[in-house]
């Protein structure tokens, strides 16, 4: 094998490894969410696989070249199949009923560990070939081997995060990883068979063709969701006279299919939005300027503008795809955005524009904005939980600086769970008046927990949505940027 061919294979396989690792974290989100725990599990599992594969590959590299090359080719073929089928394996595991942190750890191990072992198994053999290809220049050859591995990892991270996942989606990314592994197979050669080394198999092309068919077949099942970006996996479901918006299988919004584009009398569908709107209607004046961190289905901002003709709203949504899907699939919100919306990031408004939309991370916006608001709604979600950097003392201290009135927060947690207790501790340290209400728990034991915090007293509402009640929350340490929320266990 020529020296630079070997270096190219090392570069490509390192790229595959990191692309696969990042894609694994993304495809896990619709099933088990996105949190510090899920990413820790993915990174630890795949790095363990890389380590084991390198160790086993070292023993293979000690064999005679033809035997070692044959083993590496078999590993690459198996890598291609396992990488391409990883999303399907994960879906089967989830369908079996695995849930919670234990289920997530087992799913990651079964779906991603085998391929991570096999993709790194060729590296020692390739390193040996590279070093032996230039006698007397072993030092520079080894340096180039290590450099190619590092550059490939950097390239894999860039390809996955900026190109493959946002443009082509997770399923196609895994299939492309499998196809790339197969493309390496013809270039792996061990030279003529020597003493103790078997000759190259005559039918070596057959397994490659079969594996190629499996990789191609992995695409036939379609994407894991209807719309996919690097941040969200979105589905729209029409059921029971309503349009329901899901992101990573967590419901984000709903509106009635028969709702007119100018009729604000129909009640909101999701009970948590009913409570937040009831509080806003009770607490705010006729012309409030309200900040919404987390656009979701734009249900609450559009309800505010429809009910209060003099109100203004600014919605901060990190994923532009969410806004595109809402405008295409949610008729009520789409009509209100068309009539009153504008790109607030571009500056300025025109005519009746009252709904500013900013596509940015909520924390970054809070840090950089010089605007002031009368109230704020914190309803940002990453999968089934709030992003950790939006649930800290520092976030709400900054919010208090730019928001003169009440703040409303939507969480999903167990009753008196660690997330709501940490959030409650944050608000109690900043606001003198805090109220907590809880919705009915789901089959998984989690519920919507809604908090209102205000510098002024909060008058009790006359009624609450069905199944909702005011609750007391236990003491806890407030989350900070240094020691924050790690995700549901």
JOSUL-V453915 format. One record per run of one state. SS is the DSSP state (A for helix, B for strand, O for the rest). FROM is the first residue (numbers start at 0). TO is the last residue. If there is no record, write none. Layout:
ss: <SS	SS>
from: <FROM	FROM>
to: <TO	TO>
This chain:
ss: <O	A	O	A	O	A	O	A	O	A	O	A	O	A	O	A	O	B	O	B	O	B	O	B	O	A	O	B	O	A	O	B	O	A	O	A	B	A	O	B	O	A	O	B	O	B	O	B	O	B	O	A	O	A	B	O	B	O	A	O	B	O	B	O	B	O>
from: <0	2	32	35	61	64	96	99	121	122	133	137	168	169	185	203	217	226	228	232	239	241	247	249	256	270	283	288	293	298	307	311	316	319	329	330	340	343	346	354	358	361	368	372	373	374	378	381	382	384	385	387	390	392	402	403	406	414	417	430	432	438	445	454	468	470>
to: <1	31	34	60	63	95	98	120	121	132	136	167	168	184	202	216	225	227	231	238	240	246	248	255	269	282	287	292	297	306	310	315	318	328	329	339	342	345	353	357	360	367	371	372	373	377	380	381	383	384	386	389	391	401	402	405	413	416	429	431	437	444	453	467	469	488>
